[in-house]
Amino acid sequence: QDVDIGTSMELICQKYFGFHARFLGHINYDENVWKSVRSRRLLVHEFPDSALTVRFGEVAQRIIATSHV
């Protein structure tokens, strides 16, 4: 359900604020974040294969793809 908020925000930005916003993705809760913070190491280095790290990569790729438009 929370992911649907992204699409709703696109519509709200256009309708009420007059600008186009594009939903580029979401990130999930991941317990590895707390482990990374406690160990004071970067999440993407400490847990490179975690679902959250993968999602960061996907969102970053969408940002890069849209910045060339």
N, C-alpha and C positions, 0 to 999 in steps of 0.2 A: 504494500500500500504506500509506503513512504516514497518509493521510486516514482509513483504517479504524481507526486508533488512537483517534481522537476518539469513535467509536461505542463502542469497547471501554472507554474511560475512563468513559463514562456507566454502563455495566453494573458496572464495578469500584466506582465511587463508591457505587452503590446497594447492592451486595452486601456489600462489606467495610466501608464507612464509614457506611452508613445515611442517606445524603442523595441527593436527586435532582440530578443535574447534566445540563445540556443542551449538547450539542455544537452550537456556533453557526457553525462554519466553520473554514477553515484559510487560511493564507497561504503563498504559494509563495516560493521563493528568487528574488531578482531582483537582477541586477547593478546596477541603478539605485540601490539602497540605498548601495552603496559610492561611486558617483558623487555622490550627494547628500551623504554624509558628508564626502567630500573637498572639495566646494564649500561645505560648511557652510550648506546651504540645505535647507529642509524637503522631504522626498520628494514630498509631495502637491502642493507648489507647483512644484517643479522638473520633476516628471514626472506631471502630473495624469491622463494617459491610460494610464499604465503598468498592467500587469495587477495588480501589487501594490496600487497605489492603489485600483483598482476593487474588489479583494477586501477591503481595509480598509473601504470604504464598505458593502459587502454585510454584513460581520460587524457593523459598527456599527448598521446598520438592524435586524438580528436582535436585537441587544442592546436597542435602543430598543423594539422590538415586544414583547419578553418582559418588559420592565420595567413594562409597563402591564397585565400580567395579574394 
